Amino acid sequence: MAIRNWPEHERPREKLLRQGCHSLSDAELLAVLLGSGCHGTSAVGLGRSLLGHFGGLRPLMSANRQEVCLVTGMGPARYANLQAALELSRRHHLERLQRGPGLSDPTEAGGFLQASLRDLGHELFVCLFLDNRHRVICYEPLFRGTIDGATVHPREVVRQALACDAAAVILAHNHPSGVAEPSDADCRITRRLADALALVDIRVLDHLIVGDGDCVSLAQRGLI
């Protein structure tokens, strides 16, 4: 049965408007995003099918276009809807950091960095550039690939920091293996970047390593 024929109190969109987003299941939230079902399946049914196929919301949202479009009822337009919702969430989180009073602890940025980096299939090195009150000026992905001395160039990090008129920097990258434990290469590049940025009076506050379920701070480990 199409959702429009359901009792009004059971329809996901009306339920959201009446009771708030928190009252909806994952399948119902997906139904609101997808808008309609397919081939005799309601939008909620399609949402349940997606969750069952991928094993949950997170693997669904991190799946690539080809994987999602293989599911009956999905296509490029609906994949684009899911990705747009995910990116809006990330940008909302970043905007909160940028408009906040300033970071009292670098790990306060961990939630945003985890949402941005943990599901990537490749390593990505990024910087959060901060002003002298530790307010976020901007977020810049800079290097892709294995994080070592050959792929992370201190000169480029310094150039970007000066272009942003930054007073401090939080470094971050992910480990696609899911294990957030810092490597020797992570520690070496952190020291190189800290030394290079110190020459222009810009302080490295932390280097956060993002894994599958956690975020390790090199500053808390005493490695900065």
C-alpha positions as CSV (number, residue, x, y, z in Angstrom):
1,M,0.0,0.0,0.0
2,A,1.3,3.5,-0.9
3,I,2.2,5.7,2.1
4,R,-0.4,8.2,1.0
5,N,-3.1,5.6,1.8
6,W,-1.7,5.0,5.3
7,P,-3.3,6.5,8.4
8,E,-1.9,10.1,8.7
9,H,-0.3,9.4,12.1
10,E,1.8,6.6,10.5
11,R,3.1,8.5,7.5
12,P,6.8,9.4,8.0
13,R,6.6,13.0,6.9
14,E,3.6,13.9,8.9
15,K,5.0,12.0,11.9
16,L,8.2,14.0,11.6
17,L,6.3,17.3,11.5
18,R,4.2,16.4,14.4
19,Q,6.6,14.6,16.7
20,G,10.1,15.6,15.5
21,C,12.9,13.7,13.7
22,H,13.8,11.7,16.8
23,S,10.4,9.9,16.6
24,L,11.2,8.2,13.2
25,S,13.1,5.0,12.7
26,D,16.0,4.8,10.3
27,A,13.8,3.3,7.6
28,E,11.2,6.1,8.1
29,L,13.9,8.8,7.8
30,L,15.2,7.2,4.6
31,A,11.6,7.2,3.3
32,V,11.4,11.0,3.8
33,L,14.7,11.4,1.9
34,L,13.7,9.0,-0.9
35,G,10.2,10.5,-1.3
36,S,8.6,7.4,-2.8
37,G,9.0,3.6,-3.1
38,C,8.9,1.4,-6.2
39,H,7.2,-1.6,-7.8
40,G,4.6,-2.1,-5.1
41,T,7.1,-1.3,-2.2
42,S,6.5,1.8,-0.1
43,A,9.3,4.3,0.6
44,V,9.5,2.8,4.1
45,G,9.8,-0.7,2.6
46,L,12.6,0.5,0.3
47,G,14.3,2.1,3.4
48,R,14.1,-1.3,5.2
49,S,15.4,-3.1,2.1
50,L,18.4,-0.8,2.0
51,L,19.2,-1.2,5.6
52,G,18.9,-4.9,5.4
53,H,21.0,-5.1,2.2
54,F,23.9,-3.1,3.6
55,G,23.6,-4.1,7.3
56,G,22.8,-0.7,8.7
57,L,22.7,3.0,8.2
58,R,26.4,3.7,8.3
59,P,27.5,1.1,5.7
60,L,24.6,2.3,3.5
61,M,25.7,5.9,3.7
62,S,29.3,5.1,3.1
63,A,28.6,2.8,0.1
64,N,29.6,4.0,-3.3
65,R,27.2,4.9,-6.2
66,Q,27.5,1.5,-8.0
67,E,26.8,-0.5,-4.8
68,V,23.7,1.6,-4.0
69,C,22.3,1.6,-7.5
70,L,22.4,-2.2,-7.6
71,V,19.5,-2.2,-5.1
72,T,16.1,-2.5,-6.8
73,G,14.4,0.9,-6.6
74,M,17.6,2.9,-6.4
75,G,19.3,5.0,-9.0
76,P,21.7,8.0,-9.4
77,A,19.1,10.5,-8.3
78,R,18.3,8.7,-5.1
79,Y,21.9,8.0,-4.4
80,A,22.5,11.8,-4.8
81,N,19.8,12.5,-2.3
82,L,21.5,10.3,0.3
83,Q,24.9,11.9,-0.3
84,A,23.5,15.4,-0.2
85,A,21.9,14.7,3.2
86,L,25.3,13.3,4.5
87,E,27.2,16.3,3.3
88,L,24.7,18.7,4.8
89,S,25.2,17.0,8.1
90,R,29.0,17.4,7.8
91,R,28.8,21.1,6.8
92,H,26.3,21.8,9.7
93,H,28.8,20.3,12.1
94,L,31.7,22.4,10.6
95,E,29.6,25.6,10.7
96,R,29.0,25.0,14.4
97,L,32.7,24.8,15.0
98,Q,33.4,27.9,12.9
99,R,30.7,30.0,14.7
100,G,31.5,28.7,18.1
101,P,33.4,30.5,20.9
102,G,36.6,28.7,20.1
103,L,38.0,25.3,21.0
104,S,39.0,24.8,24.6
105,D,40.3,21.4,23.7
106,P,41.4,20.2,20.2
107,T,39.6,16.9,20.6
108,E,36.3,18.9,20.5
109,A,36.8,18.8,16.7
110,G,36.9,15.0,16.9
111,G,33.2,14.5,16.1
112,F,33.4,16.4,12.9
113,L,36.6,14.8,11.8
114,Q,35.3,11.3,12.5
115,A,32.2,12.0,10.5
116,S,34.3,13.4,7.6
117,L,37.1,10.8,7.6
118,R,36.3,7.5,9.2
119,D,34.5,5.8,6.3
120,L,36.9,6.7,3.5
121,G,38.7,3.9,1.7
122,H,41.9,5.9,1.4
123,E,44.0,8.0,3.7
124,L,43.2,11.7,3.7
125,F,45.3,14.3,5.5
126,V,43.4,17.4,6.5
127,C,43.9,20.6,8.5
128,L,41.7,22.7,10.7
129,F,43.1,26.2,10.6
130,L,42.3,28.3,13.7
131,D,42.6,32.0,14.7
132,N,44.4,33.3,17.8
133,R,41.3,32.5,19.9
134,H,41.2,28.9,18.6
135,R,38.1,29.5,16.5
136,V,37.9,27.5,13.3
137,I,38.7,29.6,10.2
138,C,38.5,26.8,7.6
139,Y,38.8,23.1,7.0
140,E,41.2,22.0,4.2
141,P,41.7,18.5,2.8
142,L,45.3,18.6,1.6
143,F,46.9,15.2,0.8
144,R,45.5,11.9,-0.3
145,G,47.3,8.6,0.0
146,T,49.7,7.0,2.5
147,I,50.7,9.6,5.1
148,D,54.5,9.8,5.2
149,G,57.2,12.2,4.4
150,A,56.9,11.7,0.7
151,T,53.2,12.6,0.5
152,V,52.7,15.3,3.1
153,H,54.6,18.5,2.2
154,P,55.3,20.9,5.1
155,R,55.7,23.7,2.6
156,E,52.1,23.3,1.3
157,V,50.7,23.2,4.9
158,V,52.6,26.4,5.8
159,R,51.4,28.1,2.6
160,Q,47.8,27.2,3.4
161,A,48.1,28.3,7.0
162,L,49.5,31.7,6.0
163,A,46.8,32.1,3.3
164,C,44.2,31.6,6.0
165,D,46.0,33.9,8.4
166,A,46.0,31.1,10.9
167,A,47.5,31.3,14.4
168,A,47.2,27.5,15.1
169,V,46.5,24.3,13.3
170,I,44.9,20.9,14.1
171,L,46.2,18.2,11.9
172,A,44.2,15.0,11.2
173,H,44.1,12.0,9.0
174,N,42.3,8.7,8.9
175,H,43.5,5.1,9.0
176,P,41.3,3.1,6.6
177,S,42.2,-0.1,8.5
178,G,40.0,1.2,11.4
179,V,42.9,1.1,13.9
180,A,43.6,4.6,15.1
181,E,47.0,3.8,16.8
182,P,49.6,6.4,15.5
183,S,52.5,5.0,13.5
184,D,56.1,6.0,13.5
185,A,55.5,7.8,10.2
186,D,52.6,9.7,11.8
187,C,54.9,10.9,14.7
188,R,57.7,11.9,12.3
189,I,55.5,14.0,10.0
190,T,53.9,15.6,13.0
191,R,57.3,16.8,14.3
192,R,58.3,18.0,10.8
193,L,55.1,20.0,10.4
194,A,55.3,21.4,13.9
195,D,58.9,22.6,13.3
196,A,58.0,24.1,9.9
197,L,55.0,26.0,11.2
198,A,56.9,27.2,14.3
199,L,59.2,29.1,11.9
200,V,56.2,31.3,11.0
201,D,54.8,31.5,14.6
202,I,51.9,29.0,13.9
203,R,51.4,26.4,16.6
204,V,50.3,22.8,16.0
205,L,47.7,22.1,18.7
206,D,47.2,18.4,17.9
207,H,47.3,15.7,15.4
208,L,44.2,13.5,15.5
209,I,44.2,10.0,14.1
210,V,40.7,8.8,13.1
211,G,39.9,5.1,13.2
212,D,36.7,3.2,12.9
213,G,35.2,4.0,16.3
214,D,37.7,6.3,18.0
215,C,40.0,9.3,17.5
216,V,43.5,9.3,19.0
217,S,45.1,12.5,20.0
218,L,48.9,12.7,19.7
219,A,48.9,15.7,22.1
220,Q,47.2,13.6,24.8
221,R,49.8,10.9,24.2
222,G,52.6,13.6,24.8
223,L,53.8,13.2,21.2
224,I,53.5,16.9,20.4
